[in-house]
């Protein structure tokens, strides 16, 4: 269900209102924080995988890498919108 399907959704409405108020520096901070945080975890997970491989940790590492990539992609998108 999306916000357009339920415009009275309390959580979605408040998140959207809050996100609209973010400045460029807040978006930059969020992107850097998430990418650094995710990168540290990915490095640690790769280290752990080198010691003792497991399917679960491999899946988690791939998931973290995808989230980091999506965060970077969204940051670049927001940066392009801000430059217009």
Buried (B, 14 or more C-beta within 10 A) or exposed (E): EEEEEEEEBEEBEEEEEEEEEEEEEEBBEBBEEBBEEBEEBBEEBEEBBEEEEEEEBEEBBEEBBEBBEEBBEBBEEBEEEEEE
